[in-house]
Amino acid sequence: MAPSNHILVIGAGELGLQVIKSLAKHPRRDGKLAVLLRPGTIASTNPSKQAEVNALREMDVELVPGDIAHDSEQQLASLFAKYNTVVGCAGFVSGAGGVQLKLTRAALRAGVPKFIPWQFGVDYDVIGRGSTQDLFDEQLDVRDALRAQDRTRWAIISTGMFTSFLFEAFFGVVDLQTDTVRALGSPENRVTLTTPEDIGRITAEIVLDDDSFANKPIFIGGDTISYGELANLVEKVVQRPIKRTVLSFPEVKAALAKDPDNNVLKYQGIFSAGRGVAWDLAETWNQKRGIRGRTVEEWAREHLLEQREEKDSAIQPA
């Protein structure tokens, strides 16, 4: 009989919770499922935090106290050593730079057989060092550390942008207040998008597929779309004329020079440069296995129609 695969997920935020839900109910999972949470979260008396913790317990998920920002590499390694697979689901919000590299070194130090670092995003190899988003250099440090060893098998899951992020007002691409879609770099620039729910269920399949830990990036996706196509889609969904504008890469660079700590501009720079942010869906891991992700149009029809109805009701005469 094959040994049980005990899995530790780091973090239970937007993405971590989806990964946990998919693993908790997966018929092929045969070992313990645990999540690493801050001690203060586990012991919190805040009703919303208590509800989140109780929901995890109801899924029979073991709660492991740990603080990825403040615990040492050795402390984290001691925790990781109890598991066959460690999945990093605590992103850049986990604290200052260096946390992702510390987690990777802890996993390697512990001799974890299989490891998935937090790299649920773009193709950092193609983007390279010195991009407008300085946090991305650490992601390349993580890859260098993984590639420099052969004891721990790893998989990096490249998802593109979270679908909902493209429609966030602060990101400046889809603005339904002014009925504008602003292309980053060019209307022809493309971006791959995946919902957290789809990332969660595809990640669960990858975690439980031993052959997927082949020491290389895995590309998944729900949809790949250009900004020009996005504008047409939004116009079709909201049934109003949509203005089309462009934010060029030189414009982003000039804005960053004046406001170098602006995180939105840093991400706009990545996507306006248009490298390493989109891939062919037919070549993705999930499509090759017949696992379909949610399209941008499907997401927009559910969420943008609600916004359209709210706007239309707001302008009705009294």
VEXDREN-812215 format. One record per residue: x, y, z of N, C-alpha, C in turn; residue in three letters. Coordinates in pm, whole numbers, plus 50000, padded with zeros to 5 digits. Layout:
// residues N
XYZXYZXYZALA
...
// end
This chain:
// residues 318
500844988150000500005000050000500885012550000MET
500515022349917501295034649908501175042550038ALA
502245049350081502175057250204501215068950188PRO
500655073450299499735084850296500495097550259SER
499795106550193500365119350153499825130050246ASN
500595133350350500175143650444500525157350385HIS
499515166050377499635178750305499475190450402ILE
500385200050392500275212550467500095224050370LEU
499025231750387498795243850309499175255750396VAL
499975264750342500395276650416499415287850384ILE
498585291350482497645302350465496275297950418GLY
495245305350464493865302250426493145315050383ALA
493835322850300493205334850246492355331550125GLY
492215341050035491335339249919491715326849839GLU
492995324949812493415313449735493595301049822LEU
494225302549937494475291050023493205283750060GLY
492135291250087490875284950125490315276550010LEU
490475281549887489975273849772490775260949752GLN
492085261749774492925249749763492515239749871VAL
492305244649993491915235950105490575229250077ILE
489585237150032488265231550003488345220249900LYS
489135222649795489245212549689489975200149737SER
491015202049818491725190449871490885182849973LEU
490145190150056489375183850164488345173950109ALA
487775177049995486715168449941487195159449827LYS
488505159649799488995152049684489005137049715HIS
488455128949626488375114449655489715107349656PRO
490745113149596492035106349592492965110249707ARG
492555119849788493415123649901493365112850007ARG
494535108250051494575096950144495335099850272ASP
495675112250298496435115450418495845127150493GLY
496575131850589496155142950672496245156050593LYS
495275164950615495285178250555495365188550666LEU
496365197350658496575207350763496785221050699ALA
496575231350779496815245050733497615252450840VAL
498605260050794499435268150884498795281950898LEU
498455285451020497825298251050498555305051165LEU
498485318351169499055325451282498355321351411ARG
499095319851520498455316051648497325325451686PRO
497505338351658496465348051691495185345751613GLY
495305340551491494115337551411493355325751470THR
494095315351509493465303351565492745306651696ILE
493355315251778492805318251911491925330651912ALA
491675336651796490945349351790489525348051844SER
489075358751911487695359451957486835367551861THR
487435372451754486675379751653485695370051586ASN
484415373551580483415364251526483705359451384PRO
484185368451297484465364351159485645354751153SER
486665357351236487825348351240487415334751299LYS
486585335251403486115322851463485325314451362GLN
484525321251281483735314151179484645307551077ALA
485715314751038486655309150940487375296850998GLU
487805298051122488505286951187487575274951205VAL
486335277551245485365266651263485075259751131ASN
485015267551022484765261550891485895252050852ALA
487115255750885488245246950857488155234150940LEU
487805235651066487685223851153486575214551103ARG
485505220451052484395212351001484805204250878GLU
485815209050807486345201550692487395191550735MET
487575190050866488555180850923489975184750885ASP
490225197850883491555203150854492255206150986VAL
493455200851002494235203451123494785217651120GLU
494685224751230495175238451239496555238351305LEU
497555242951231498935242951278499345257451304VAL
499685261051429500095274851458501505277651409PRO
501655288851340502965293051292502875306851232GLY
503955314251236503975327951183505095328851079ASP
504715329050951505725328450846506585340950840ILE
506055352050890506825364450886507855364950999ALA
507505359551116508365361151233509095348451277HIS
508555336751246509255324351282510535322951201ASP
511525316551261512795314751192512685303751088SER
513675303251001513725292650900513735278950967GLU
514485277551075514555264851146513215261151209GLN
512535270951267511215268251326510235263351220GLN
510255269951105509355266050997509725252350942LEU
511025249850930511475236750881510985225550973ALA
511005228051103510535217951198509055214751177SER
508285224951143506865222851114506675215250983LEU
507425219450881507265213650747507675198950742PHE
508625195250826509205181750820508195170650845ALA
507035174050899506015163950931505145160450810LYS
505375167450696504465166050583505175161350457TYR
504425154250373504955149650244504915160650139ASN
503905169250150503705179950051503385192850123THR
504075203650086503795216950139503415226050024VAL
502285233150041501765241949935501705256149989VAL
502475265149930502495279049975501335286949918GLY
500445291450004499295299349959499205312750032CYS
500315317350088500365330550150501185339550058ALA
500545348949996501195357149893502005368549950GLY
502135378949870502975390249907502415398050025PHE
501135396050058500555403050172501085397650303VAL
501875386950296502355380550418503435388550489SER
503865399250431504865407350500505915412750404GLY
506995417450460508045423450380508745413050294ALA
509545417850201510285408950114511145399250192GLY
511375387650134512195377550197511415365850253GLY
510105367550272509295356950332509195344850239VAL
508975347250111508835336050017510135327950007GLN
511255334750008512535327750002512785320150133LEU
512395325950245512545319050374511705306350377LYS
510485306950327509625295150323510235284250235LEU
510805288250124511425278550034512635272050100THR
513465280150161514645274550229514235265450344ARG
513155268850413512665260250522512195246850468ALA
511495247150354511025234650294512205225950250ALA
513215232250193514405224750150515175219550271LEU
515275227750373515985223750495515295211850562ARG
513965211650554513185200850615513215188150531ALA
513685189350407513665177750319512265173650278GLY
511375183650264510015180750221510065173850084VAL
509415162350068509485155349939508935163449821PRO
507805170649845507185178149736506775192049785LYS
507045202049702506825215949744506265224149629PHE
505235231949660504685241849566504825255449632ILE
505705264049582505845277349641504725286649594PRO
504585297849664503645308049616504235314349490TRP
503755309849376504135315849248502895316049157GLN
501725317349219500465316949144500265330349072PHE
500945331848961500845344548890501455343448752GLY
502355352548721502895353948586504155345448568VAL
504725346148450505935338448418507155346948454ASP
507645345048576508735353448626510025351348548TYR
510225339448492511425337048412511455346248291ASP
510325347848223510265356248104510365370948142VAL
509715374848250509755388848293511155392948337ILE
511845384048408513225386548446513365396248563GLY
514605398448599514915407348712514855422048669ARG
514645430548769514645444848744513375450148681GLY
512265442948695510995447548639510425458748725SER
509295464148683508675474948759508155470048895THR
507895456948909507455451449038508655444949106GLN
509245452149201510475447449265510265434549345ASP
509045431649388508785419249460509075406949374LEU
509025408549243509185397049155510615391549155PHE
511585399649190512965394649194513095383349296ASP
512355384349407512395373749508511835360749452GLU
510835361749364510285349649304511355342449220GLN
512225350049159513325344049084514375338049179LEU
514565344349295515455338449397514915324849441ASP
513585323949458512945311349495513225300749389VAL
513065304349263513315294749155514775290449152ARG
515665299849175517085296449176517385286249286ASP
516795288449405517025279349517516485265349488ALA
515325264649426514735251649392515555244449286LEU
516005251849187516755245749077518155241549117ARG
518655247049227520015244149270520115231249352ALA
518985224449373518995212249457518195201249386GLN
518355189049434517635177849373517005168549477ASP
516875173349599516295165149705514775166749713ARG
514305178949700512885181949703512355183849562THR
511315176449528510665178249398509665189749410ARG
509545197449304508705209449313507895211549187TRP
506865219349203506035223849090505695238449115ALA
505805246349012505385260349017504145261548931ILE
503095267448985501815268448913501615282948868ILE
501725285148738501545298448680500095299748635SER
499395309548692497955310848671497545323048591THR
498505332248567498125345248516497505353448628GLY
496755363448590496095372348686494805366048738MET
494485368448865493155364648914492135372248831PHE
491095365448784490125371648695489505384148756THR
489135383448881488475394748946489375407148952SER
490695404948961491625416148974491555425348852PHE
491305419448735491245427448612490105437448617LEU
489075434448696487885442948702487855451948825PHE
488895451048909488935459749026489115474348983GLU
488285483149039488325497148998489715503249020ALA
490375499649132491675505749162492735501949060PHE
492565490448991493575486148895493515494448768PHE
492395500748741492325510548634492125505248494GLY
491705492648479491465487148345489995488248308VAL
489115482748391487675483648367487085493748465VAL
486555504748411485965515148495484525517448448ASP
483575511548520482165513048479481555526048527LEU
482275533348611481785546648649481875556248531GLN
482915554348449483075562848330482895554848201THR
482485542148216482295533248100483525533348009ASP
484665530048070485935530147999486685517048024THR
487305511947919488285501247934489625506647888VAL
490605505947976491935511147946492885499547922ARG
493405498547802494355488047768495705491247830ALA
496355481047885497695482747940498715479447833LEU
499395489747787500425488147684499885489647544GLY
498875481747510498305481647374497015473747376SER
496045477247289494825469147281495115454747240PRO
496255452347175496615438747131497295430647241GLU
497765437247347498395429847457497385420147517ASN
497885408147551497005397847604497365394447748ARG
496395388847818496605385047957495835372047983VAL
496475362948058495815350648098495195352748236THR
493965347648253493225349748376492635336648426LEU
492605334948559492025323148621491365327348752THR
490195321948781489525325248908490175317449022THR
490135322749143490675315349257490025301649276PRO
488725300649247488035287749259488655277449164GLU
488905281749040489515272548943490955269348981ASP
491685279249030493065276649074493055266349186ILE
492095267649277492005258349388491785244049343GLY
490835241949252490535228149213491615222449121ARG
492235230949037493315225848952494565222949036ILE
494835231649132495975229349221495805216249298THR
494595213349342494345200749412494675188849323ALA
494315189749196494625178849102496145177349085GLU
496835188649078498295188249063498955182449188ILE
498485186749306499045181849432498945166649440VAL
497845161249390497595146849402498035138949279LEU
498735145749190499285139149071500815139149083ASP
501355128049127502785127349159503655131249040ASP
503235128048919504035130948800504155145848772ASP
503265153848830503305168248804504455175248875SER
505055168548974506195174549044507465171348964PHE
507595178248852508675175448757509735186348757ALA
509775194548863510805204948879510785215048765ASN
509585219748733509435230048630508085236948647LYS
507925248848588506635255648597505545248348521PRO
504335249048575503135243748512502235255748481ILE
501745256348359500885267548320499435262948315PHE
498575270548385497145267848382496435280748341ILE
495135279848315494415291948278492935289348257GLY
492145299548285490725299048255490405305648124GLY
491165316148091490945323647967492175331947936ASP
492365334747809493395344147765492715353947670THR
492885366847696492125376947622492975389347602ILE
492745396347490493415409147469492565420247530SER
493165431847552492415443047608491375448247508TYR
491685447047380490695450647279489485441547286GLY
489735428547299488635418847314487875421347443GLU
488585425147548487955427947677486975439547663LEU
487385450147594486505461647576485225457647502ALA
485375449547397484205444947323483285436547411ASN
483895428147493483125419347581482345427447684LEU
483015437247747482355445547848481195453147784VAL
481405458347666480355465647595479145456647569GLU
479405444147530478325434647503477565431247630LYS
478295429747740477665425647865476845436947927VAL
477405448947935476685459948002475725467047908VAL
475855464347777474945470047676474945485247679GLN
476155490747688476355505147676477635507447596ARG
477755518847530479025521647461480175522747561PRO
481295516747526482475516847611483595524547543ILE
484145534447614485285541747562486545533147576LYS
487465534847483488695527047484489895536447490ARG
490735534647591491945542547604493135533047624THR
494335538547620495555530647635496475537247738VAL
497015529147828498075533647918499355526747872LEU
500265534247815501475528347757502505525447864SER
503435516647831504515513347924505365525647957PHE
505735534147859506495546247895505725555447990PRO
504405556047974503605564248066503655558648208GLU
503595545548221503685539348354505055542048415VAL
506105540448336507465542848387507625557348434LYS
507065566748358507165580748397506405583348527ALA
505235577048541504455578748664505175572548783ALA
505815561048761506565554548869507765562848914LEU
508365569648821509515578148857509095588948956ALA
507855593448946507335603649037506755597649164LYS
506335584949156505675578449270506185564049280ASP
507465562349320508115549249310507555538449403PRO
506745542049502506195532049593504755528149558ASP
504275532949445502885530149406502765515849353ASN
502135507149431502085493049397501205490349276ASN
500155498149258499295496349140500085499349013VAL
500865510149014501695513348899502725502348870LEU
503245496148976504215485448957503595473848879LYS
502365470248916501675459448845501235463848705TYR
500815476248691500445481148558501655480848465GLN
502835483348522504055482548442504305468548389GLY
504085458448474504275444548432503355441148316ILE
502085444548329501115440548227501165449448104PHE
501575461948119501715470448000502945466647918SER
503975460947985505135455947910504745443947825ALA
503775436047872503185425447790504025413047773GLY
505005410747860505845398747850505585389547969ARG
505415376647943505275366848049503955367348123GLY
502935373248062501655374648130500515367448058VAL
500815360747947499765353947871500335341547804ALA
499515331047794499915318847726498705312447659TRP
499005303647565497985296847487497225286947575ASP
495915288447582495115279547667495225264947624LEU
495355262547495495415248747447496625241347502ALA
497655248847544498875242647595498905241747747GLU
497835246047813497845246047959497625231948015THR
498115230048137498005217048205496555212748215TRP
495675222148254494275218348275493545215248145ASN
493805223148040493115220647913493535207247855GLN
494795203847868495265191047815494625179247888LYS
494125181648008493485171048085491965172548088ARG
491455181148002490015182847992489385190248109GLY
490185198048181489655205748294489455220248248ILE
488235224048232487915237248180487825247448292ARG
488375259248267488255270148363487195280048320GLY
486825288648412485785298648385486335309548293ARG
485585313248192486015323448098485765337448156THR
486405347348095486195361248136484745365248113VAL
484175360848002482785364547973481845358648077GLU
482075346348117481215340248219481315347848350GLU
482525351648388482715359448511482015372948498TRP
482195379548383481635392948364480105392648364ALA
479525382448303478065381848297477455380448436ARG
478165374148526477655372948663477865385648742GLU
479055391548731479425402548820479155416448761HIS
479395418348633479195431648575477725434948559LEU
476885424848538475455427648526474905433348656LEU
475435428648769475025434248897475395448948906GLU
476615452248861477055466048864476245474748768GLN
475885468948653475095476448555473725479848613ARG
473115470048680471795472448738471865483048847GLU
472945482748927473105492749031473255506748972GLU
474025507648862474235520748800472955525748735LYS
472235516848667471025520848599469965525648700ASP
469885518848815468905522848917469285536148978SER
470585539048983471035551549045470715563648960ALA
470545561748828470295573448741468835574448702ILE
467955565948759466535567048729465985580048791GLN
465125587348720464535599548778463665596348897PRO
463645605448992462865603349114461375604549083ALA
// end
